[in-house]
């Protein structure tokens, strides 16, 4: 069965007249002799959530790192809004701050309070004065149900609270695209729902997201289109049934 490239005009009613926020064309990446990604093609339109799933080691994190400019690639190109990112070319400086990323590890600054962690991004990328940065940061802490913990340091937060704080920090700069790389992978099972619930709220509010997850049920709840990355190649569909064979792998 030939699956189409995610988001490209397989469904003209869905895609007509809409410009993708992210478009990936024939993207390839190798580490030494190992081909990690091969001819990847996908796109995400505004207010769409694409769930990217696949076995461990299939290149999902590598793809997230490429889209966010942390890792280069060897072939193809990607486009974020109206900026082209070419293989072996520097990542366009104007994209920093437009692509928000949340990794498995929250990567918070331990010497800064929760609100200071969020404000830092606003001061750096948006150059906001302190009072405006504080106000904007509080909005995102409220959205992540963390307002009461604004003055706490990361060491005193639970894993779920830290991950929600990392999401608040990524959202504060108003990214065009939010990349979530298995945001619940390292959490205790009883903390997973509080993060998933916030992500579902973001999806409902129209945030454009690429969600990497091992959780097939969560992927099907959160996303409108789906990508399966296996053996360096990507298959895409608007039907979540694409992901079902991952369940048996994980048992």
C-alpha positions in Angstrom: 0.0 0.0 0.0 1.4 3.4 -0.9 0.8 6.0 1.8 0.9 9.6 0.8 3.2 12.2 2.2 1.6 13.7 5.3 -0.5 16.8 4.7 0.3 17.1 0.9 -2.8 17.6 -1.1 -4.3 14.1 -0.9 -7.4 15.7 0.4 -8.1 18.9 -1.5 -10.9 19.9 0.8 -8.6 19.9 3.7 -5.5 21.5 2.1 -6.8 23.9 -0.6 -5.5 27.4 -0.2 -3.6 26.6 3.0 0.2 27.0 3.1 2.0 24.4 5.3 3.7 25.7 8.4 6.2 22.8 7.9 7.0 21.1 4.6 9.7 18.4 4.3 10.9 17.3 0.9 13.1 14.2 0.3 15.0 14.8 3.5 17.9 12.4 4.2 20.4 12.0 7.1 23.2 9.6 7.7 25.6 9.1 10.6 28.7 7.5 9.1 27.6 4.6 7.0 24.2 4.4 8.7 21.3 5.9 6.8 19.0 7.2 9.6 16.5 9.0 7.5 15.8 8.4 3.8 13.8 10.6 1.5 11.4 11.8 4.3 8.4 13.8 3.1 5.7 15.3 5.3 3.9 18.6 5.9 1.9 20.1 8.7 -0.7 22.9 8.1 -1.6 25.6 10.6 -3.7 24.3 13.5 -2.9 20.7 12.6 -1.4 18.1 14.9 0.7 15.4 13.3 1.6 12.4 15.5 4.9 10.8 14.6 5.4 7.3 15.9 7.9 4.5 15.3 10.1 2.0 17.1 12.9 3.2 19.3 16.0 4.2 17.3 14.0 4.9 14.1 15.1 8.5 13.8 12.2 10.4 15.4 14.5 12.5 17.7 16.9 13.1 14.9 14.1 14.5 12.8 13.0 16.8 15.6 16.6 18.0 16.0 16.8 18.7 12.3 13.5 20.7 12.2 14.6 22.8 15.2 18.1 23.5 13.8 20.1 21.5 16.3 21.3 18.9 13.8 22.2 19.3 10.1 21.1 16.9 7.3 22.6 15.6 4.1 19.9 15.8 1.4 16.5 17.3 0.6 15.2 20.4 2.2 12.6 21.7 4.6 10.5 24.8 4.7 9.2 26.4 7.8 6.6 29.1 7.0 8.4 31.0 4.2 12.0 30.1 5.2 13.8 27.4 3.3 16.4 25.2 5.2 18.7 23.6 2.8 21.1 20.6 3.4 24.6 21.7 4.5 23.4 25.3 4.8 23.2 27.3 8.1 19.9 27.2 9.8 18.1 30.6 9.2 18.6 32.8 12.2 15.0 34.2 11.9 13.6 30.7 12.7 15.0 30.6 16.2 12.1 31.2 18.5 9.6 30.3 15.8 10.0 26.6 16.4 9.3 25.6 20.0 10.8 22.3 21.2 10.1 20.1 24.3 12.4 17.1 24.7 12.1 14.1 27.0 14.3 15.9 29.5 12.9 19.4 30.4 16.3 21.0 30.4 15.4 23.7 32.8 17.8 26.1 34.5 18.1 24.9 38.1 19.2 28.3 39.5 16.1 30.0 38.1 12.5 29.8 39.4 9.7 28.5 37.3 8.7 31.9 36.1 12.3 33.0 35.5 12.8 29.9 33.3 9.9 31.1 31.1 10.9 34.8 31.2 14.4 34.0 30.0 13.1 32.9 26.6 11.0 36.0 26.3 13.9 38.3 27.2 16.3 36.5 24.8 14.1 35.9 21.7 11.4 38.6 22.1 13.6 41.2 23.8 10.6 42.0 26.1 11.2 44.3 29.1 11.0 42.5 32.4 7.5 43.5 33.4 6.0 42.4 30.0 8.0 39.2 30.1 6.6 38.5 33.6 3.1 39.1 32.5 3.4 36.9 29.4 5.1 34.1 31.4 2.3 34.1 33.9 -0.2 33.6 31.1 1.6 30.4 30.0 2.1 29.2 33.6 -1.7 29.6 34.1 -2.4 27.7 30.9 -0.2 24.8 32.2 -1.8 24.9 35.6 1.5 26.1 37.2 0.7 29.6 38.3 0.9 28.7 42.0 4.4 27.3 41.5 5.8 30.3 39.8 8.4 31.1 42.5 9.5 27.5 43.0 12.8 26.1 41.7 12.9 23.1 39.3 14.4 20.8 42.0 11.2 21.1 44.1 8.8 20.3 41.1 7.5 16.8 40.1 8.5 15.3 36.8 5.1 16.3 35.4 5.4 19.8 36.6 8.8 20.2 35.1 7.6 18.9 31.8 4.6 21.3 31.8 7.0 24.1 32.7 9.1 23.2 29.6 6.0 23.4 27.5 5.1 26.8 29.0 8.6 28.1 28.2 8.3 26.8 24.6 4.8 28.4 24.2 5.7 31.8 25.6 7.6 32.9 22.5 4.5 32.2 20.4 6.1 29.6 18.1 4.6 28.9 14.7 5.3 25.2 15.4 5.6 23.2 18.6 7.7 20.1 18.5 7.1 17.6 21.3 9.6 14.7 21.5 8.0 12.0 23.7 7.1 14.5 26.4 5.8 11.8 28.8 8.5 9.1 28.2 10.4 9.7 31.4 7.4 10.3 33.7 5.9 8.1 36.3 2.6 6.6 35.0 0.6 8.7 37.5 2.0 11.9 36.1 1.5 11.1 32.4 -2.2 12.3 32.3 -1.5 15.8 33.6 0.9 16.4 30.7 -1.3 14.7 28.1 -4.3 16.7 29.2 -2.5 20.0 28.7 -1.3 18.9 25.2 -4.8 17.9 24.3 -6.0 21.3 25.4 -3.3 22.9 23.1 -4.5 20.7 20.2 -8.1 21.8 20.9 -7.0 25.5 20.9 -5.4 25.1 17.5 -1.7 24.9 18.3 0.3 23.6 15.3 2.2 20.6 16.6 4.4 17.7 15.7 4.0 15.2 18.5 6.4 12.3 18.8 4.9 9.7 21.1 5.0 5.9 21.8 1.4 6.1 23.1 -0.8 5.1 20.2 -4.0 5.9 22.1 -2.8 9.4 22.9 -1.6 9.9 19.4 -5.0 9.1 18.0 -6.7 11.4 20.6 -4.4 14.4 19.9 -3.7 14.2 16.2 -5.5 14.6 12.9 -2.8 13.0 10.8 -0.2 10.3 11.5 3.3 9.4 10.4 5.0 6.1 11.0 8.8 6.2 10.8 10.5 2.7 10.3 13.8 1.7 8.8 14.5 5.3 7.9 11.4 5.7 5.8 8.2 7.5 6.6 4.6 6.5 5.8 1.8 8.9 6.4 -2.0 8.8 6.6 -5.0 10.7 8.0 -6.1 7.3 9.4 -4.7 6.4 12.8 -4.9 2.7 11.9 -1.5 3.3 10.4 -0.1 3.1 14.0 -1.8 0.0 15.1 1.0 -2.5 14.3 3.1 -0.6 16.9 0.9 -2.0 19.7 1.9 -5.6 19.1 5.6 -4.5 19.0 5.4 -3.0 22.4 3.7 -6.0 24.2 
